[in-house]
Amino acid sequence: MKLSDVLKGLDYTLTGNDADITSIEYDSRRVKAGSLFVAIKGFQTDGHLYIDKAIENGASAILFEEGEAKQGGSFAKCADTRIGLSIAAANFYENSASRLKIIGVTGTNGKTTTTTLIKNILELKGYKTGLIGTNQNMIGDEVIKTERTTPESCDLHALFNEMEAKGVTHVVMEVSSHALVLNRTHGINFEVGVFTNLTQDHLDFHKTMEEYCKAKAILFSQSKKGVINIDDKWGKSIIKNSGCPAITYGIDAEADLKAENVKMSEKGVIFDAVYNGEVQNIKLGIPGKFSVYNALSAIGACLQLGIGFEEIAKGLVLAKGVKGRAEIVPLPAGYTVLIDYAHTPDGLENIINTVQDFASGDVITVFGCGGDRDKTKRPKMGAIAGKLSDYVIVTSDNPRTEDPDAIIKDILEGMTEFTNYEVEPDRTKAIGRALKIAKDNDVIILAGKGHETYQILKDKTIDFDERKILRELFESMN
């Protein structure tokens, strides 16, 4: 494909020839003969520093936004290479996204479960469906490893192209606030955009909740229709800035789609979904009030896609839980162990409250906070764990480049009024300690890791699957 075809729709200045392009890369180490190298300014480094390396590796052309073109070769300069990468990737991968019905789900919590529920409903309807998200990417039943919630635009369009080639008609994807701000989804026309909620997270990136909310609202400027949680205090702001017709949903506030007669147990939730005067009884085998909201968001999205209310209800009855989300690990013990991805104040509060609703014994919470991330949420999470749990073991969770003890110190600042806790920085030992003190009918919550099977340390990443660790520890103790 000619460079001019790859960059069609982008405002740029070309120095040099209209080169032949056989691949697009934003990592100079992956550049080969025929590649268009796109220099992106990142948070760790700046791609403009690697232009010479890309040329050395055989790049046919360079797309850049800073500096001047070099002598020889083919150089295209534009105002924003992130937007340039999105446009180039869409063109290179035959604009597959334009022929797929794409449903985008954004929000702090609930994205993974909501996208999975929507996929279940669509597949029951007979549509071959792709999934893009935190846990994994999927093409029908085929599982593809994922490295981030929303892939970089080039990888995203390559995935769309593969999905289309394999017969996918609908794609359900998690859309992170980072992806929206960094233009990874630029140019994608979403069939439906869904807003789940907004609670404190990623303030190391967005700085304020207002900016975080503005980032989420971008999705609805790219969507034909919307589905918005009106019970969430940020929902009104999202609606105000949505730019598309939207269904509102909720339990407490007046909404287009409402949950009534909600019943919760350790086996899941049952409620009546009311929309346009029609009532459907909904059963979902995932416990917690947050599961009602996730179900409502999935119902709203499918209604906006034109799927019948009764068919949606059938899809939810058949839906199974999501790995790392309120996931019970089967152990031959008198107590229960549950793994959850809760890594925000709201997420931690939700899962502890959910467990307290059905636990007949004590709730023991094991959690830590990630390093190199928003520090202000750490004492808040400490206070929530101390207040809502019967006992807490504060430990480590992906410390990255930070000192685990310093992270724990931040958490403990929120626990000064509590005495129902202990500290064990070694997460394996912390889990072992929880198993040792648990009694019959107690529930242990391992919060933070969820679906992850690794622990990110300062100098390396190690294998860390809590399911495997639990079984090994249990066997060694019995």
C-alpha positions in Angstrom: 0.0 0.0 0.0 1.3 3.5 -0.9 2.0 5.9 2.0 -0.5 8.3 0.5 -3.2 5.6 0.8 -2.1 4.8 4.4 -2.3 8.4 5.4 -5.6 9.2 3.5 -7.7 11.6 5.6 -4.7 12.9 7.7 -3.4 16.5 7.3 0.4 16.1 6.8 3.4 17.5 4.9 5.4 15.0 3.0 9.2 15.2 2.3 10.5 12.6 0.0 8.7 9.9 -2.0 5.4 8.1 -1.8 6.8 5.0 -0.3 5.4 1.5 -0.4 4.2 0.4 3.1 3.9 -3.2 4.2 3.5 -2.7 8.0 2.9 0.0 10.6 5.0 0.1 13.8 5.2 2.5 16.8 8.0 0.4 18.4 11.4 0.9 16.6 12.5 -2.6 17.6 9.7 -4.2 15.5 10.5 -2.1 12.4 11.6 -4.0 9.3 11.9 -3.2 5.6 8.7 -1.7 4.3 7.5 -0.4 7.7 6.0 3.0 8.4 7.4 4.0 11.8 5.1 6.3 13.8 7.0 8.4 16.4 4.7 8.7 19.4 5.5 10.8 22.5 5.0 8.4 25.4 5.2 8.6 29.2 8.3 6.5 29.5 10.1 7.8 26.4 9.6 9.6 23.1 9.4 7.8 19.8 11.1 10.7 18.1 14.3 9.6 19.9 14.2 6.3 17.9 13.7 7.6 14.4 17.3 6.8 13.5 17.0 3.3 14.9 13.8 2.8 12.8 15.6 3.9 9.7 18.5 1.6 10.5 16.1 -1.3 10.8 14.7 -0.6 7.4 11.8 1.8 7.8 10.4 2.9 4.4 8.7 6.0 5.9 8.5 8.0 9.1 5.4 9.8 10.5 6.4 12.4 13.1 5.2 15.6 14.8 8.3 17.3 16.2 11.5 18.4 14.6 12.4 18.4 10.9 12.6 15.8 8.2 16.0 14.2 7.6 17.7 14.1 4.3 16.8 11.2 2.1 13.9 8.8 2.7 10.2 9.5 3.2 9.1 11.8 6.0 5.5 12.8 6.8 4.9 15.5 9.5 1.5 15.9 11.2 0.2 17.8 14.2 -0.5 14.7 16.3 1.0 11.3 15.6 -1.4 9.5 17.9 -4.3 10.6 15.7 -2.0 9.9 12.7 -1.5 6.3 14.0 -5.2 5.8 14.4 -6.0 7.0 10.9 -3.1 5.1 9.3 -4.0 1.9 11.1 -7.7 2.2 10.0 -6.6 2.7 6.4 -4.0 0.0 6.4 -6.3 -2.6 7.9 -9.0 -1.9 5.3 -11.3 0.1 7.7 -12.7 -3.1 9.1 -14.1 -1.2 12.1 -16.6 0.6 9.8 -18.2 -2.7 9.0 -18.4 -4.0 12.5 -21.1 -3.1 15.1 -18.8 -2.0 18.0 -20.2 -1.6 21.5 -17.9 0.4 23.9 -18.1 0.2 27.6 -16.4 2.7 29.8 -16.3 3.4 33.6 -14.1 2.8 36.6 -15.7 -0.5 37.6 -17.8 -3.1 35.9 -16.4 -2.9 32.4 -15.2 -6.5 32.2 -18.3 -8.1 33.5 -20.6 -5.9 31.4 -18.8 -6.6 28.2 -18.9 -10.3 29.0 -22.6 -10.2 29.7 -23.3 -8.3 26.4 -21.2 -10.9 24.5 -23.2 -13.8 26.1 -26.5 -12.2 25.0 -25.3 -11.4 21.5 -24.0 -15.0 21.0 -27.3 -16.5 22.2 -28.9 -14.3 19.6 -26.6 -16.0 17.0 -24.1 -13.2 16.3 -20.4 -14.2 16.2 -18.9 -11.7 18.7 -15.5 -10.4 19.4 -14.4 -9.2 22.9 -11.6 -6.7 23.8 -10.8 -6.1 27.4 -8.8 -6.4 30.6 -8.9 -10.1 31.0 -8.5 -11.2 27.5 -9.4 -10.6 23.8 -11.7 -13.1 22.1 -12.8 -14.0 18.6 -15.8 -16.1 19.2 -14.5 -18.8 21.6 -10.8 -18.2 20.6 -8.9 -16.5 23.3 -6.1 -14.0 22.5 -3.8 -12.7 25.2 -4.1 -9.0 26.0 -1.6 -6.6 27.5 -3.8 -3.5 28.2 -7.5 -2.8 28.6 -7.7 -1.0 25.3 -4.9 -1.8 22.8 -2.9 0.9 21.0 -4.8 2.0 17.9 -2.6 0.0 15.5 -3.1 -3.2 17.4 -6.8 -2.5 17.8 -7.4 -2.1 14.0 -5.3 -5.2 13.3 -7.6 -7.1 15.7 -10.7 -5.6 14.0 -9.4 -6.8 10.7 -8.7 -10.3 12.0 -12.2 -10.4 13.6 -13.9 -9.4 10.4 -11.9 -12.0 8.4 -13.1 -14.7 10.9 -16.8 -13.8 10.5 -17.3 -11.5 13.5 -20.2 -9.1 13.2 -20.3 -7.5 16.7 -17.4 -6.4 18.9 -17.8 -5.6 22.6 -14.9 -3.7 24.0 -13.7 -2.0 27.2 -12.7 1.6 26.5 -10.4 3.0 29.1 -10.1 6.7 29.9 -6.4 6.5 28.9 -7.4 5.2 25.5 -9.9 8.0 24.9 -7.5 10.8 25.9 -4.7 9.2 24.0 -6.8 8.9 20.8 -6.5 5.1 20.6 -10.1 4.9 19.5 -10.0 8.0 17.3 -12.2 7.6 14.3 -14.2 4.6 15.5 -17.9 5.0 15.3 -19.4 3.0 18.2 -22.8 1.6 17.7 -23.5 2.0 21.4 -21.5 3.6 24.2 -22.0 2.5 27.8 -21.1 4.3 31.0 -21.0 2.1 34.2 -19.8 4.5 36.9 -17.0 6.8 38.0 -15.1 6.5 41.2 -11.6 7.5 42.2 -8.9 5.9 40.1 -6.1 7.0 37.7 -5.8 10.4 39.3 -2.0 10.1 38.7 -3.0 10.5 35.1 -6.1 12.7 35.0 -5.3 14.8 38.1 -8.9 15.6 39.0 -12.2 13.7 38.9 -13.6 16.4 36.6 -10.9 15.6 34.0 -11.4 11.9 34.5 -15.2 12.4 33.8 -14.4 14.5 30.7 -12.2 11.6 29.4 -15.0 9.1 29.8 -17.5 11.5 28.1 -15.4 11.4 24.9 -16.8 7.9 24.1 -20.3 9.3 23.7 -19.1 11.9 21.2 -18.1 8.9 19.1 -21.3 6.8 19.7 -24.6 6.6 17.8 -26.5 5.7 21.0 -25.7 5.7 24.7 -26.5 3.8 27.9 -25.8 5.7 31.1 -25.9 4.9 34.8 -28.0 7.8 36.3 -27.6 6.5 39.9 -23.9 7.5 39.6 -23.4 11.1 40.5 -21.3 11.7 37.4 -24.0 10.2 35.1 -25.7 13.6 34.7 -22.5 15.2 33.5 -21.9 12.3 31.0 -25.5 12.8 29.7 -25.0 16.5 29.4 -21.9 16.0 27.3 -22.9 12.9 25.5 -23.9 14.2 22.1 -26.0 11.1 21.4 -29.5 9.8 22.3 -29.2 7.7 25.5 -31.1 5.3 27.7 -30.6 6.0 31.4 -30.6 3.1 34.0 -30.6 2.8 37.7 -32.0 1.3 40.9 -32.7 4.4 43.0 -33.1 7.4 40.6 -35.8 7.8 38.0 -34.5 6.1 34.9 -35.6 4.8 31.5 -34.5 1.3 32.5 -35.0 0.5 36.2 -34.4 -2.4 38.5 -37.2 -3.1 41.0 -37.8 -5.8 43.6 -34.1 -6.6 43.9 -33.2 -9.7 45.8 -29.6 -10.6 46.6 -27.9 -13.8 47.9 -24.6 -15.6 47.7 -25.8 -17.3 44.6 -26.5 -14.1 42.6 -29.2 -11.5 42.1 -32.9 -11.5 41.0 -34.8 -8.4 40.0 -37.5 -7.0 37.8 -36.2 -4.9 34.9 -38.7 -2.3 33.8 -38.5 -0.5 30.5 -41.2 1.3 28.5 -43.9 -0.3 30.7 -42.6 -3.8 30.0 -41.3 -6.0 32.9 -38.8 -8.8 32.6 -37.6 -10.9 35.6 -33.8 -11.0 35.5 -31.7 -13.7 37.1 -27.9 -13.4 37.2 -25.7 -15.9 39.0 -23.1 -13.2 40.2 -23.7 -11.8 43.7 -23.7 -8.2 44.8 -25.6 -5.0 44.1 -23.0 -4.1 41.5 -24.1 -7.1 39.6 -27.6 -5.5 39.3 -25.9 -2.4 37.7 -23.8 -4.6 35.4 -26.9 -6.4 34.3 -28.7 -3.2 33.7 -25.9 -1.8 31.6 -25.8 -5.0 29.5 -29.6 -4.9 29.1 -29.5 -1.2 28.0 -26.8 -1.9 25.4 -28.7 -4.8 23.9 -32.0 -2.9 23.9 -30.2 -0.1 21.9 -29.0 -2.8 19.5 -32.7 -3.8 18.9 -32.6 -7.2 20.8 -35.8 -8.2 22.4 -36.3 -7.8 26.2 -37.1 -11.5 26.7 -34.1 -12.7 24.7 -31.9 -10.5 26.8 -33.3 -12.0 30.0 -32.5 -15.5 28.6 -28.9 -14.5 27.9 -28.4 -13.3 31.4 -29.8 -16.5 33.0 -27.2 -18.5 31.1 -24.3 -16.1 31.9 -21.5 -17.3 34.1 -19.1 -15.3 36.3 -16.0 -13.6 35.1 -12.5 -14.7 36.2 -11.3 -12.5 39.0 -14.6 -10.9 39.6 -16.3 -12.2 42.8 -14.7 -15.5 41.9 -15.1 -18.3 44.5 -12.1 -20.7 44.6 -13.3 -24.2 45.5 -11.4 -25.5 48.5 -12.5 -28.5 50.7 -12.7 -26.2 53.7 -15.4 -24.9 56.0 -14.7 -21.3 55.0 -15.0 -19.6 51.6 -12.2 -17.9 49.6 -13.2 -15.3 47.0 -10.9 -13.5 44.5 -11.8 -10.0 43.2 -10.1 -7.4 41.1 -11.1 -4.6 43.5 -8.3 -2.1 43.3 -10.2 1.2 43.9 -12.0 2.5 47.0 -15.4 1.9 45.4 -14.5 -1.5 44.1 -13.2 -2.6 47.6 -16.3 -1.2 49.3 -18.5 -3.0 46.9 -17.0 -6.5 47.3 -16.7 -6.3 51.1 -20.4 -5.2 51.4 -21.4 -7.9 49.0 -19.7 -10.6 51.1 -21.0 -9.1 54.3 -24.6 -9.5 52.9 -24.3 -13.3 52.8 -21.4 -14.2 55.1 -22.6 -15.9 58.4 -19.0 -15.8 59.8 -16.3 -13.2 59.7 -15.0 -11.4 56.6 -11.2 -11.4 56.3 -9.9 -9.0 53.7 -6.4 -9.4 52.2 -5.4 -6.5 50.0 -2.6 -4.0 49.0 -2.3 -1.1 46.6 -0.3 -1.0 43.3 2.9 1.0 43.1 3.4 3.9 40.7 -0.3 4.7 40.7 -2.6 7.1 42.4 -1.3 7.4 46.0 -4.3 9.3 47.4 -6.6 6.3 47.2 -4.4 4.2 49.5 -5.5 5.6 52.9 -9.1 5.6 51.7 -8.9 1.9 50.9 -7.3 1.3 54.2 -10.2 3.0 56.0 -12.8 1.1 54.0 -11.2 -2.3 54.7 -10.8 -1.5 58.4 -14.4 -0.3 58.7 -16.2 -2.9 56.7 -14.1 -6.1 57.4 -14.0 -8.1 60.5 -10.2 -8.5 60.0 -7.7 -7.2 57.5 -4.3 -8.3 56.4 -2.5 -5.5 54.6 0.0 -6.8 52.1 1.6 -6.0 48.7 0.1 -5.8 45.2 2.2 -5.0 42.1 4.6 -2.6 43.9 6.4 -1.9 40.6 9.2 0.6 41.3 8.0 1.6 44.7 9.1 0.2 48.1 6.3 -2.1 49.3 6.7 -0.9 52.8 6.1 2.7 51.8 2.9 1.7 50.0 1.7 -0.1 53.1 2.6 2.9 55.2 0.2 5.0 53.0 -2.6 2.5 53.4 -2.1 2.4 57.2 -2.6 6.2 57.4 -6.3 5.4 56.8 -6.4 2.8 59.5 -5.3 4.7 62.6 -8.7 4.3 64.3 -8.8 0.5 63.8 -7.0 -2.4 65.5 -8.5 -5.2 63.5 -5.6 -5.7 61.2 -2.0 -6.9 60.7 0.6 -6.3 58.2 2.4 -9.0 56.0 4.2 -7.5 53.0 4.8 -10.9 51.5 1.5 -11.6 49.7 2.0 -15.4 49.7 2.5 -15.4 53.4 -0.4 -13.0 53.9 -2.7 -15.5 52.0 -1.3 -18.3 54.2 -2.0 -16.2 57.3 -5.6 -15.7 56.2 -6.1 -19.4 55.7 -4.6 -20.2 59.1 -7.0 -17.9 61.0 -10.1 -18.5 59.0 -12.9 -20.5 60.8 -15.9 -22.3 59.5 -18.4 -20.0 57.8 -15.8 -17.2 57.4 -15.2 -15.6 54.0 -11.7 -14.6 52.9 -11.5 -11.9 50.2 -8.3 -11.7 48.2 -8.7 -8.2 46.7 -6.7 -6.5 43.9 -5.2 -9.2 41.7 -8.4 -10.6 40.2 -7.6 -12.2 36.9 -3.9 -11.4 37.1 -1.4 -14.3 37.3 1.7 -12.2 38.0 3.2 -9.8 40.5 5.1 -6.8 39.1 8.2 -6.1 41.3 10.9 -3.4 40.9 13.2 -5.4 38.8 11.1 -8.3 37.4 7.7 -9.8 37.0 7.0 -13.1 38.7 4.3 -15.7 38.3 1.6 -15.2 40.9 -1.7 -17.0 40.3 -3.6 -16.8 43.6 -5.7 -19.8 42.7 -2.6 -22.0 42.4 -1.1 -20.4 45.5 -4.3 -21.1 47.5 -4.3 -24.7 46.6 -0.7 -25.2 47.4 -1.0 -23.4 50.7 -4.1 -25.4 51.6 -2.5 -28.7 50.8 0.6 -27.9 52.9 -1.6 -27.0 55.9 -3.8 -30.1 55.7 
